Each structure stands twice: as structure tokens, then as C-alpha cells.
């Protein structure tokens, strides 16, 4: 028989909000930048003199970004915040505050909400990103036989020195293309998760060995990139798709070296590691471009970085992205990462 705690559901919106507020206070999610947080009509933030504000929003939708029967709740909370923090990292911004709006079905067990919040606030504490507010709602039932879906909307606010935000549009011909970490691991782990969800249910704490369940936003790397990078983007939709965004915004083309791509060990064990590295998505690493002649160490803020190609001038009739294979052959790369509505 299931315990009462395991089956207890949300007892009301006020109780849910107070639970979120209590959880945030237990985790010490406050900072000098948050003057007033949860409990009033608006949060009040204070920024440093000479800084600009960066704002990003991200939906996390059940059955689109996660499945309740696959993902541990801690992973869902971690991932929905990691997406926003990764966007801030790509701009070189430091987290200032985050906001969480949560729609859940009335019959969702409260223990699921508690575990979700644990994953969320644990990551928030690590990056000093106080939970400053949000909203709650009951998601409507779908048909007669199914409860509503879980929807989490995160707004992440960061600050960056005036004029120092690293943009997608800043790349220049001749820039070297670099990436942090490794590629393809998140997509490979998602594939394994779908085949055997029960093997992942006990993974309730963040681990670098699980790039899909617990991606790591590269906040510290992003801060360093402000000093020398021309352009930056986080690889959330796949290398091929996100590099295409940089090419489009910078009006350039790119050539990648297949042998230089840092492929995650989990992806290497799959049958198609190159495809996962190019198109898998969900890695939340940073891609950045660096002027020729700038020396880069093998690690930035303790994170391995790899030179994988070069930005070039666009040429009419030529592919936007080329992949140079080990035998010297150049193959066109079509953006094949994640895209809604495709």
C-alpha cells in the first residue's frame, strides 16, 4: 500500500506558494541583488552600477522536454533552470535572479513537487541565483481519462558589464570556433533513458556523468569569454543548428573539422557518434569564436575547451557549414538539430 506522503496532493495554491517560498528560504537563495523576493506583487532587484540586464525565458513542457515516467523529478527541476542559466552563460552574464511559474495537475503527488523543487533550488544555490518569484496554476485535465500536464516557465535575469555582452552576431571571418566540454552525450543518454527508464530512477543528484539528466550551465566560462570572444551561443539545439544561428547573425559561413569534435564517451559507444555530436542537442555547452592569434588554454574556468573549426566569408552558392572529414573531403552540413513545429 502506498504511503500517505507518497499520495498526498497539493492542498491549495496558497499552500503551494508557501511551500516554494519555504524551500527557497531553507536553501539560502538570497543575494545582495535581491532586495525583495517572494511575498509581494513584484520582486525588487538591484543591479551594480555600470551593468546591463540580460533576460531569457524558457518553457519546460511535460511530454515535450521530459516524461514523468522517465525522468526523476530532481532532474526535471535541474534541467528547467539549467536551460535559462545556460542562456545567461552564453551572453557572459552573471545570474541576478530567477522566476518560476509552475502549472501542475490537481492530483499530482506533492512528493513529486518537493523533489522537483529540490533539483531546482540546489542548482540555483550553486550559481547564486535567488528564486525571486513566479506564479502557480492548476493545469486543466485532458479528456476524461488523463490529468493535466506539468508546465514550468523559467525567467532568468542576469547582469553583464555595459557593452560586454557576447552576442551571436559578433563573429568575424578568420575566427577560430571553440566549444566547451563534449558533444552528443545528452542525446545518447536520452536514447538510453527511453529504452530503460527504470535504470535512471535512482539518479536524484546532479552528476557530470549524466549530461541529459543534469546538464551543467557554463556560467564561469561565460564570464571569462567577455574578455576575448567575438561571439557565443549555447549548444541547446545541436551543434549544426546553433552554429547556423551564429553564421546567420554574423553573415558568415563555417568549416568544421570532424576529427576535432570532442565526442562524449556515451555518444562514442552509440552507433552514430558523429550524428549525435552534430545534431543531438541538449548538451548546453558553449560554442564561441576567437580572433586569430589569441592563445587559449586547454581549460577555461576548469572546463576543457576544444578548437573545432573556423569562421569564413560567405560565398554565393556554397553551403553555410562544411565538415572536413579525415581524408580531406568536405561535406555540407544541414542544420539537423532540434526545432519545434518541424
C-alpha positions as CSV (number, residue, x, y, z in Angstrom):
1,X,0.0,0.0,0.0
2,X,1.3,3.4,-0.9
3,X,2.2,5.7,2.0
4,X,0.1,8.8,2.7
5,X,3.1,11.0,2.0
6,X,3.6,9.4,-1.5
7,X,-0.1,10.0,-2.4
8,X,-0.7,13.4,-0.8
9,X,-1.5,16.0,-3.4
10,X,-1.3,19.8,-3.5
11,X,-3.8,21.2,-0.9
12,X,-4.2,24.6,-2.5
13,X,-2.4,27.4,-4.3
14,X,-1.5,29.3,-1.1
15,X,0.0,26.2,0.4
16,X,1.9,25.5,-2.8
17,X,3.3,29.1,-2.9
18,X,4.2,29.0,0.8
19,X,5.9,25.6,0.2
20,X,8.0,27.1,-2.6
21,X,8.9,30.1,-0.5
22,X,9.9,27.9,2.4
23,X,12.0,25.7,0.2
24,X,13.8,28.7,-1.2
25,X,14.5,30.1,2.2
26,X,15.8,26.8,3.5
27,X,18.3,26.7,0.7
28,X,19.5,30.2,1.4
29,X,18.5,31.5,-2.0
30,X,19.2,35.2,-1.4
31,X,21.8,37.6,-2.5
32,X,22.7,41.3,-2.3
33,X,21.0,41.8,-5.7
34,X,17.6,40.7,-4.4
35,X,16.1,43.4,-2.3
36,X,12.6,41.9,-2.1
37,X,11.6,38.4,-3.2
38,X,8.6,36.1,-2.9
39,X,5.7,37.5,-1.0
40,X,4.7,40.8,-2.7
41,X,3.2,41.8,-6.0
42,X,6.7,42.3,-7.6
43,X,10.2,41.3,-6.8
44,X,12.7,44.2,-6.3
45,X,16.2,43.7,-7.7
46,X,19.2,46.0,-7.5
47,X,22.0,45.9,-10.1
48,X,25.6,47.1,-10.0
49,X,26.4,50.5,-11.4
50,X,27.7,50.2,-15.0
51,X,26.0,46.9,-15.7
52,X,23.2,45.9,-18.2
53,X,20.4,43.4,-17.7
54,X,20.0,40.2,-19.7
55,X,16.7,38.4,-19.6
56,X,15.8,34.9,-21.0
57,X,12.7,32.8,-20.8
58,X,12.3,29.0,-21.2
59,X,9.3,26.7,-21.2
60,X,9.7,23.1,-19.9
61,X,6.7,21.1,-21.1
62,X,5.8,17.6,-20.0
63,X,5.9,15.1,-22.9
64,X,8.0,17.5,-24.8
65,X,11.0,18.3,-22.7
66,X,10.6,15.5,-20.1
67,X,8.4,12.5,-19.3
68,X,7.1,11.9,-15.8
69,X,7.6,8.1,-16.2
70,X,11.2,8.6,-17.4
71,X,12.8,11.5,-15.6
72,X,13.4,11.8,-11.9
73,X,11.7,14.9,-10.6
74,X,15.0,16.3,-9.4
75,X,16.3,16.1,-13.0
76,X,13.2,18.0,-14.3
77,X,13.8,20.8,-11.8
78,X,17.5,20.9,-12.5
79,X,17.1,20.9,-16.3
80,X,14.4,23.6,-16.4
81,X,16.7,26.0,-14.6
82,X,19.9,24.9,-16.4
83,X,18.3,26.0,-19.7
84,X,17.9,29.6,-18.6
85,X,21.3,29.7,-16.8
86,X,23.0,28.4,-20.0
87,X,21.5,31.3,-22.0
88,X,22.9,33.7,-19.5
89,X,26.3,32.0,-19.7
90,X,26.3,32.3,-23.5
91,X,26.0,36.1,-23.1
92,X,28.7,36.3,-20.4
93,X,26.1,37.3,-17.8
94,X,26.1,36.6,-14.1
95,X,22.8,35.4,-12.6
96,X,20.9,38.1,-10.8
97,X,17.6,36.3,-10.0
98,X,15.3,33.6,-11.4
99,X,11.5,33.3,-11.6
100,X,9.5,30.1,-11.7
101,X,5.9,29.8,-12.9
102,X,4.5,26.3,-12.4
103,X,1.3,24.8,-13.7
104,X,0.5,21.3,-12.3
105,X,-2.5,19.0,-12.3
106,X,-4.5,18.9,-9.1
107,X,-3.8,15.2,-8.5
108,X,-0.1,15.4,-8.8
109,X,1.5,13.9,-5.7
110,X,3.1,16.6,-3.5
111,X,6.3,14.5,-3.2
112,X,6.9,15.0,-6.9
113,X,6.7,18.8,-6.5
114,X,9.0,18.6,-3.5
115,X,11.6,16.6,-5.4
116,X,11.3,18.9,-8.4
117,X,11.9,22.0,-6.2
118,X,14.9,20.2,-4.6
119,X,16.5,19.8,-8.0
120,X,15.7,23.4,-8.9
121,X,16.9,25.2,-5.8
122,X,20.1,23.0,-5.5
123,X,21.2,24.3,-8.9
124,X,20.1,27.8,-8.1
125,X,22.1,27.8,-4.9
126,X,25.2,26.6,-6.7
127,X,25.1,29.6,-9.1
128,X,23.8,32.2,-6.5
129,X,20.6,32.7,-8.5
130,X,17.9,33.5,-5.9
131,X,14.3,32.4,-6.6
132,X,12.6,35.8,-6.6
133,X,9.0,35.0,-7.5
134,X,6.8,33.5,-10.2
135,X,3.3,32.1,-10.5
136,X,1.3,29.0,-9.9
137,X,-1.8,27.5,-11.6
138,X,-3.7,24.3,-11.9
139,X,-3.3,22.7,-15.4
140,X,-6.6,21.6,-16.9
141,X,-7.4,17.9,-17.4
142,X,-7.0,16.5,-20.9
143,X,-10.1,14.4,-21.8
144,X,-11.8,12.1,-19.3
145,X,-9.0,9.7,-18.6
146,X,-6.0,11.9,-18.2
147,X,-4.9,14.6,-15.7
148,X,-3.3,17.8,-16.8
149,X,0.3,18.2,-17.9
150,X,3.1,19.8,-15.9
151,X,4.4,23.1,-17.3
152,X,7.3,25.1,-15.9
153,X,8.2,28.5,-17.2
154,X,11.5,30.0,-16.0
155,X,12.6,33.6,-16.4
156,X,16.4,34.1,-15.7
157,X,17.8,37.5,-15.2
158,X,21.5,38.3,-15.4
159,X,23.8,41.2,-15.4
160,X,26.8,42.0,-17.6
161,X,29.2,45.0,-17.7
162,X,27.8,47.6,-20.1
163,X,28.8,46.8,-23.7
164,X,30.4,43.5,-22.8
165,X,27.6,41.0,-23.6
166,X,28.9,38.4,-26.0
167,X,26.5,38.1,-29.0
168,X,25.8,35.6,-31.7
169,X,26.3,38.4,-34.3
170,X,29.9,39.2,-33.3
171,X,31.8,36.5,-35.2
172,X,34.3,37.6,-37.9
173,X,36.0,35.8,-40.8
174,X,39.1,34.0,-39.6
175,X,37.8,33.5,-36.1
176,X,38.6,30.1,-34.6
177,X,35.5,28.1,-33.5
178,X,35.7,26.6,-30.0
179,X,33.4,24.5,-27.8
180,X,33.4,23.6,-24.1
181,X,33.1,20.1,-22.8
182,X,32.0,17.4,-25.1
183,X,29.1,16.8,-27.5
184,X,26.5,14.1,-28.2
185,X,26.3,12.8,-24.6
186,X,22.9,14.3,-23.8
187,X,21.2,12.8,-26.9
188,X,22.9,9.5,-26.3
189,X,21.7,9.4,-22.7
190,X,18.2,10.4,-23.7
191,X,18.2,7.4,-26.1
192,X,19.3,5.1,-23.3
193,X,16.7,6.6,-20.9
194,X,13.9,5.8,-23.4
195,X,15.0,2.2,-23.7
196,X,15.2,1.6,-19.9
197,X,13.8,4.3,-17.7
198,X,14.0,2.2,-14.5
199,X,17.8,2.2,-14.7
200,X,17.7,6.0,-14.2
201,X,15.1,6.4,-11.4
202,X,17.7,6.5,-8.6
203,X,19.7,9.3,-10.2
204,X,18.4,12.1,-7.9
205,X,21.6,14.1,-7.6
206,X,23.5,16.1,-10.3
207,X,26.4,14.3,-11.9
208,X,28.7,15.2,-14.8
209,X,28.3,11.6,-16.0
210,X,24.7,12.3,-16.9
211,X,24.6,15.2,-19.4
212,X,21.0,14.8,-20.3
213,X,19.6,14.4,-16.8
214,X,21.9,17.0,-15.3
215,X,23.4,19.4,-17.8
216,X,25.9,21.9,-16.3
217,X,25.5,25.6,-17.3
218,X,28.9,27.1,-18.1
219,X,28.4,30.4,-16.1
220,X,32.1,30.7,-15.1
221,X,33.3,30.1,-18.7
222,X,30.9,32.7,-20.0
223,X,32.3,35.3,-17.7
224,X,35.8,34.7,-19.0
225,X,34.6,34.9,-22.6
226,X,33.7,38.6,-22.2
227,X,37.5,39.3,-22.3
228,X,38.3,37.8,-25.7
229,X,35.4,36.1,-27.6
230,X,33.8,37.7,-30.6
231,X,30.6,35.6,-30.5
232,X,29.0,32.9,-28.3
233,X,25.9,30.7,-28.2
234,X,24.9,27.7,-26.0
235,X,24.5,24.4,-27.8
236,X,21.0,23.6,-26.7
237,X,19.5,22.5,-30.1
238,X,22.6,20.8,-31.5
239,X,25.9,22.0,-32.9
240,X,24.7,22.1,-36.5
241,X,21.7,24.2,-35.7
242,X,23.3,26.6,-33.2
243,X,26.4,27.2,-35.3
244,X,24.0,28.0,-38.1
245,X,22.5,30.7,-35.9
246,X,25.9,32.3,-35.4
247,X,26.6,32.1,-39.2
248,X,23.2,33.7,-40.0
249,X,23.5,36.5,-37.4
250,X,27.2,37.2,-38.3
251,X,26.6,36.8,-42.1
252,X,29.4,34.3,-42.4
253,X,30.0,30.6,-43.1
254,X,31.9,28.0,-41.2
255,X,34.1,24.9,-41.7
256,X,34.3,22.2,-39.0
257,X,36.9,19.5,-38.6
258,X,35.3,16.1,-37.9
259,X,38.4,14.8,-36.2
260,X,38.5,17.7,-33.8
261,X,34.9,17.3,-32.4
262,X,35.0,16.4,-28.7
263,X,32.5,13.5,-28.6
264,X,31.2,12.4,-25.3
265,X,32.1,8.8,-24.3
266,X,28.4,7.8,-24.1
267,X,27.9,9.0,-27.7
268,X,31.1,7.2,-28.8
269,X,29.5,4.0,-27.6
270,X,26.5,4.5,-29.8
271,X,26.2,3.5,-33.4
272,X,26.3,7.1,-34.8
273,X,28.5,9.3,-32.6
274,X,29.2,11.9,-35.3
275,X,25.5,12.5,-36.0
276,X,24.8,12.8,-32.2
277,X,27.6,15.3,-31.9
278,X,26.4,17.4,-34.8
279,X,22.6,17.2,-34.3
280,X,21.8,15.6,-30.9
281,X,21.2,18.7,-28.9
282,X,20.7,19.2,-25.2
283,X,24.4,19.4,-24.3
284,X,24.2,23.0,-23.1
285,X,27.8,23.5,-23.8
286,X,29.1,26.9,-25.2
287,X,30.3,27.5,-28.7
288,X,32.4,30.6,-29.1
289,X,34.6,32.3,-31.7
290,X,38.0,33.7,-31.0
291,X,40.2,36.1,-33.1
292,X,43.2,34.5,-34.9
293,X,46.3,34.8,-32.8
294,X,44.6,34.7,-29.4
295,X,46.0,31.8,-27.4
296,X,43.5,29.7,-25.5
297,X,44.5,27.3,-22.8
298,X,43.0,23.8,-22.8
299,X,40.7,24.7,-19.9
300,X,38.7,27.8,-19.1
301,X,37.5,28.1,-15.5
302,X,38.4,24.4,-15.1
303,X,36.3,23.3,-18.2
304,X,38.0,21.6,-21.1
305,X,37.7,23.6,-24.4
306,X,38.4,22.4,-28.0
307,X,39.1,24.2,-31.3
308,X,36.8,22.6,-33.9
309,X,36.8,24.9,-36.9
310,X,36.9,28.4,-38.4
311,X,34.5,31.1,-39.5
312,X,34.8,32.1,-43.1
313,X,33.3,34.7,-45.5
314,X,30.1,33.5,-47.1
315,X,30.2,32.6,-50.7
316,X,27.2,32.6,-53.0
317,X,26.2,29.0,-53.9
318,X,28.4,27.5,-51.2
319,X,27.0,25.7,-48.1
320,X,26.8,27.7,-44.9
321,X,28.5,24.9,-42.9
322,X,31.1,22.4,-44.2
323,X,32.5,19.4,-42.4
324,X,36.1,18.4,-43.3
325,X,36.5,14.7,-43.0
326,X,39.7,12.9,-42.0
327,X,40.5,12.1,-45.7
328,X,40.3,15.8,-46.6
329,X,36.8,15.6,-48.2
330,X,34.4,18.5,-47.4
331,X,30.8,17.5,-46.7
332,X,27.9,20.0,-46.5
333,X,26.2,20.1,-43.1
334,X,22.5,20.9,-43.0
335,X,21.2,22.1,-39.6
336,X,19.6,19.0,-38.2
337,X,19.2,19.7,-34.5
338,X,16.0,20.3,-32.5
339,X,13.3,22.6,-34.0
340,X,9.8,23.0,-32.7
341,X,6.9,22.7,-35.3
342,X,9.1,20.8,-37.8
